[in-house]
Amino acid sequence: MASNRKLLVLPGDGIGPEAMRQVMRVVDWFDKRRTVSFDVKSGLVGGAALDAHGTPLTDETMALAQDCDATLFGSVGGPKWDNLPFDKKPERGLLRLRKEMDLFANLRPALVFDALADASSLKRDLVAGLDILILRELTGGVYFGEPRGVSTLADGQKKAVDTQVYTTREIERVARVAFELARKRSNKVHSVEKANVMHTGVLWRETVTKLHAAEYKDVTLEHMYADNCAMQLVRRPKQFDVIVTDNLFGDILSDCAAMLTGSLGMLPSASLGAPDATGRRKALYEPVHGSAPDIAGQDKCNPLATLLSFAMMLRYSFDLAADADLVEQAAKNVLATGIRTPDIASAGASIVSTTQMGDALLKELDKLAA
């Protein structure tokens, strides 16, 4: 079936290309078995782009990302590029994509598969059935605020400055996404900041409270300081449904929540922009785990986070909920059989390679589609 779904694939560095190869096998499976097809283009990003073009992201690849319906991203970075100037580091390619596409809403699920509940650092009864969604504001805050930089003082000391900045509009638009998502889940939002010590926290709390009162009274809203939220995530994580917070706190809290699931190798993410006149949002989907250069090229990595990012893409960019459910169920079923990549291995598990995990997923998809 012909399709105008335009997909840009950016495998990146480290284990990114290995995981992406298995996901592209699933993309091909959908084309053949579900008549869900994509016009796929690929490009370089991060260290791969630096090696080929001298920049972590070319203008041509940036233009492809702006034109496509969704971007599926692998990972960037590695020791090879650690000593480059700040503006040349591989990670700047990802930051440019987020900034120029205005991908302000980062969705980080923390979902515990029953087969992996014992892999969590917390006791099973605290995490079994856990399903949290952390919504991180992604294009504002301290990572982008000005002034920023390092200067030398008159006495020879150095001074570093990073500035936390937020506007009412930036806070309101990410909070709106949080409330809309909560309506499709358990109808509860925790808004997280540090209103007790930060002016941006005061504005954040005021703005979210006002929006809630005006448009989302049906959704339960609770406010929580970021340090308390970190504590509560390891004390009683199932009290949360949707957590919405700023860029810095979201970065920290989402990694904290990630470890409740047992492995970064299992976690997807989505970064969404504002809807245009047609309702289309620019979007980028990526695994949380990073480039893992220590195992790159060894066929050891876990492709499930990239696969589940693809499932998020089906759900949020193309409104293909049934197909997203199919991918997620295939992953659950494979794990239930005891098949594991090394990062999620447990006693008695059947340890497989990246490619073998891809084989198992395709077999499970065949069963589910039969």
C-alpha positions in Angstrom: 0.0 0.0 0.0 1.4 3.4 -1.0 2.1 5.7 1.9 3.0 9.3 2.5 4.4 8.6 6.0 7.8 10.0 5.8 10.3 8.6 8.2 13.9 9.7 8.8 16.3 7.2 10.4 19.4 8.5 12.2 21.3 5.4 13.6 24.1 7.5 15.0 27.1 6.1 16.9 28.0 3.2 19.2 25.3 0.6 19.5 22.8 2.9 17.6 23.3 1.2 14.2 23.1 -2.3 15.6 19.8 -1.7 17.4 18.4 0.2 14.5 19.1 -2.7 12.1 16.8 -4.9 14.1 14.0 -2.2 14.2 14.3 -1.7 10.5 13.6 -5.5 10.1 10.3 -4.8 12.0 9.6 -1.8 9.8 10.0 -4.2 6.8 7.7 -6.7 8.5 5.0 -4.1 8.9 5.3 -3.2 5.2 4.8 -6.8 4.2 2.3 -8.1 6.8 0.3 -5.0 8.0 0.4 -2.8 4.9 1.8 -0.1 7.2 4.6 1.4 5.1 6.9 4.3 5.3 9.0 6.4 2.9 12.3 5.9 4.7 15.3 8.1 4.4 18.5 7.9 6.4 21.2 10.2 7.5 24.3 10.7 9.7 24.3 12.3 13.1 26.8 12.7 16.0 30.2 11.3 15.6 29.4 9.6 12.4 28.5 13.0 10.9 31.6 14.5 12.3 33.8 11.9 10.7 32.1 12.3 7.3 31.3 16.0 7.2 33.1 17.8 10.1 29.8 18.7 11.9 27.6 16.7 14.2 24.6 17.5 12.0 24.6 18.8 8.5 22.1 21.4 7.2 20.9 18.8 4.7 20.0 16.3 7.4 18.4 19.0 9.5 16.2 19.9 6.4 15.2 16.2 6.1 14.2 16.1 9.8 12.1 19.2 9.3 10.3 17.7 6.3 9.6 14.2 7.6 6.6 13.1 9.7 8.9 11.5 12.4 12.5 10.9 13.1 13.8 7.6 14.6 17.1 8.2 16.3 19.7 5.8 17.7 22.5 7.3 19.9 25.4 9.6 19.7 28.8 10.0 21.3 31.9 8.0 22.3 35.4 8.3 23.6 36.7 9.0 20.1 35.1 12.5 20.2 35.4 13.3 23.9 38.1 16.0 23.5 36.5 18.0 20.8 35.4 21.6 21.4 32.0 22.0 23.1 30.2 23.1 19.9 31.6 20.1 17.9 30.7 17.4 20.3 28.4 14.6 18.9 25.6 15.5 21.4 25.3 18.9 19.8 23.6 17.2 16.8 20.8 15.9 19.0 20.4 19.2 20.7 20.2 21.0 17.4 17.4 18.6 16.2 15.5 19.2 19.4 15.9 23.0 19.3 15.3 23.7 15.6 12.3 21.3 15.4 11.0 22.9 18.7 10.6 19.5 20.3 9.6 20.9 23.7 7.8 17.8 25.2 9.9 14.8 26.0 7.9 11.7 27.0 9.8 9.2 29.1 7.8 6.1 30.1 8.9 4.0 33.0 7.1 0.7 32.5 8.0 -2.5 34.3 7.4 -5.6 32.3 6.3 -8.4 34.6 9.0 -10.7 33.4 11.6 -8.1 34.5 10.2 -7.0 37.8 12.9 -8.8 39.7 15.6 -7.0 37.8 14.6 -3.7 39.4 16.8 -2.3 42.2 13.6 -2.1 44.3 11.5 -4.9 45.7 9.0 -6.5 43.4 6.0 -5.3 45.3 7.1 -1.7 44.9 7.5 -1.9 41.1 5.3 -4.7 39.8 2.8 -3.2 37.4 4.6 0.2 37.5 3.5 2.5 34.6 4.8 6.1 35.0 5.1 8.7 32.3 7.6 11.6 32.9 7.1 14.6 30.7 10.2 16.8 30.6 10.3 20.3 29.1 13.0 20.0 26.5 13.9 23.2 24.8 14.1 25.7 27.6 15.6 26.0 31.1 19.2 25.9 32.2 20.4 23.9 29.1 19.6 26.7 26.8 19.3 29.9 28.9 21.6 32.9 28.4 24.0 34.1 29.6 26.1 30.9 29.7 29.8 30.1 29.5 33.1 30.2 31.3 35.1 33.4 32.0 38.3 34.2 33.7 38.2 36.7 36.6 40.7 39.4 37.4 42.4 37.3 40.0 42.8 34.3 37.6 40.0 32.2 38.9 37.4 30.9 36.4 33.7 31.4 36.7 31.1 29.3 35.0 27.5 30.5 34.4 24.4 28.6 33.3 21.0 30.4 33.4 17.7 28.9 34.2 15.0 30.7 32.2 11.3 29.9 31.5 8.4 31.9 30.1 4.7 31.4 30.8 4.2 30.1 27.3 6.9 27.5 27.6 5.5 26.2 30.9 1.9 26.3 29.7 2.4 24.3 26.5 4.2 21.4 28.2 1.7 21.4 31.1 -1.1 21.2 28.5 0.4 18.1 27.0 0.7 16.5 30.5 -3.0 17.1 31.3 -4.0 15.7 27.9 -1.9 12.6 28.3 -3.2 12.1 31.9 -6.8 12.1 30.5 -5.9 9.0 28.5 -4.2 7.3 31.5 -5.1 7.5 35.2 -6.1 11.2 35.1 -3.4 12.4 37.6 -0.6 14.9 37.2 2.3 15.7 39.5 3.8 19.1 38.6 7.4 19.1 39.9 9.7 22.1 40.5 11.6 24.0 43.3 9.2 26.8 44.0 10.7 27.1 47.5 14.0 28.4 46.3 13.8 29.2 42.6 11.9 32.0 40.8 11.4 29.8 37.8 9.8 27.3 40.2 7.4 29.9 41.5 6.3 30.8 37.9 6.1 27.1 37.0 3.7 26.4 39.9 1.6 29.5 39.3 1.2 28.8 35.5 0.3 25.1 35.9 -2.2 25.9 38.7 -3.9 28.6 36.5 -4.1 26.3 33.5 -5.5 23.5 35.6 -8.2 25.7 37.0 -9.1 27.1 33.6 -9.1 23.9 31.4 -8.4 20.7 33.3 -10.4 20.6 36.6 -11.3 17.0 35.8 -7.6 16.0 36.2 -6.2 15.5 39.6 -3.2 17.9 40.1 -0.6 17.7 42.8 2.5 19.9 43.2 5.8 18.4 44.5 9.3 19.7 45.0 11.9 18.0 42.8 14.0 16.6 45.7 11.0 15.1 47.3 9.9 13.6 44.0 13.3 11.9 43.7 12.8 10.4 47.1 9.2 9.4 46.4 10.2 7.6 43.2 12.2 5.1 45.2 9.9 5.1 48.2 6.5 4.6 46.6 6.7 5.0 42.8 3.2 3.7 42.0 1.7 6.9 43.5 2.6 8.6 40.2 0.9 8.6 36.8 2.1 11.6 34.8 5.0 13.8 36.1 5.6 17.1 34.4 8.8 19.1 35.1 11.5 21.3 33.7 14.5 20.4 31.5 17.0 19.9 34.3 14.8 18.1 36.8 13.3 16.0 34.0 16.7 14.9 33.0 17.5 13.7 36.5 14.1 12.3 37.5 13.6 10.3 34.3 16.9 8.5 34.8 16.0 7.8 38.4 12.6 6.3 37.2 14.4 4.4 34.5 16.3 2.3 37.0 13.1 1.3 38.6 12.5 -0.8 35.5 15.8 -2.7 35.8 17.6 -1.6 32.7 18.1 1.5 30.5 18.2 -0.9 27.6 14.4 -1.3 27.9 13.3 2.4 27.8 12.0 4.4 24.9 11.3 8.1 24.6 9.5 10.5 22.4 10.1 14.2 21.8 7.1 16.1 20.4 6.6 19.6 19.0 3.5 21.7 18.9 0.7 20.7 16.4 0.6 22.7 13.2 -2.6 23.7 11.4 -3.2 20.2 10.2 -2.6 18.7 13.7 0.8 17.2 12.7 3.5 17.4 15.3 7.2 17.3 14.5 8.6 14.3 16.5 11.7 12.5 17.3 11.8 9.0 18.9 14.9 7.6 20.6 16.0 5.0 23.2 17.3 6.3 26.5 20.3 4.1 26.8 23.0 6.1 24.9 25.8 4.8 22.6 27.3 2.2 25.0 30.7 2.3 23.2 32.1 -0.5 25.4 29.9 -3.1 23.7 29.5 -1.4 20.2 30.0 -3.7 17.3 29.7 -6.9 19.4 26.1 -7.8 18.6 25.4 -7.6 22.4 23.1 -4.6 22.7 19.4 -4.7 23.6 17.3 -3.5 20.7 14.1 -3.4 22.7 14.3 0.3 23.7 14.7 1.3 20.1 11.8 -1.0 19.1 9.6 0.4 21.8 10.5 3.9 20.6 9.2 2.8 17.2 6.0 1.7 18.9 5.7 5.1 20.4 6.1 6.6 17.0 3.3 4.4 15.6 1.1 5.6 18.5 1.9 9.3 18.7 2.8 10.3 15.2 0.6 8.1 13.1 -2.3 7.2 15.4 -1.7 3.5 14.8 -2.6 2.4 18.4 -3.3 -1.2 17.4 0.0 -1.6 15.6 1.8 0.0 18.6 0.1 -2.5 20.9 1.2 -5.3 18.6 4.9 -4.3 18.9 4.7 -3.9 22.7 2.9 -7.2 23.1 5.5 -9.0 21.0 8.3 -7.6 23.3 6.4 -8.7 26.4 5.8 -12.2 25.0 9.5 -12.6 24.0 10.6 -11.6 27.5 8.1 -13.9 29.1 9.8 -16.9 27.4 13.1 -16.1 29.2 15.0 -14.7 26.2 17.4 -12.0 27.3 20.2 -9.9 25.9 23.1 -9.6 28.4 22.0 -6.3 30.0 18.8 -7.9 31.3 20.1 -11.4 31.9 19.0 -13.3 35.0 19.5 -16.7 36.4 18.2 -19.4 34.0 17.7 -16.9 31.2 18.4 -17.8 27.6 21.1 -15.2 26.6 20.9 -14.1 23.0 22.6 -11.6 20.7 21.1 -8.4 19.3 20.4 -10.2 16.0 18.8 -13.2 17.8 16.6 -10.9 19.8 15.4 -9.4 16.5 14.8 -13.0 15.2 12.7 -13.7 18.3 10.7 -10.5 17.9 9.9 -11.2 14.3 8.7 -14.8 15.1 6.5 -13.4 17.8 5.0 -10.8 15.5 4.2 -13.6 13.0 2.4 -15.5 15.8 0.4 -12.5 16.9 -0.6 -11.6 13.3 -1.6 -15.1 12.3 
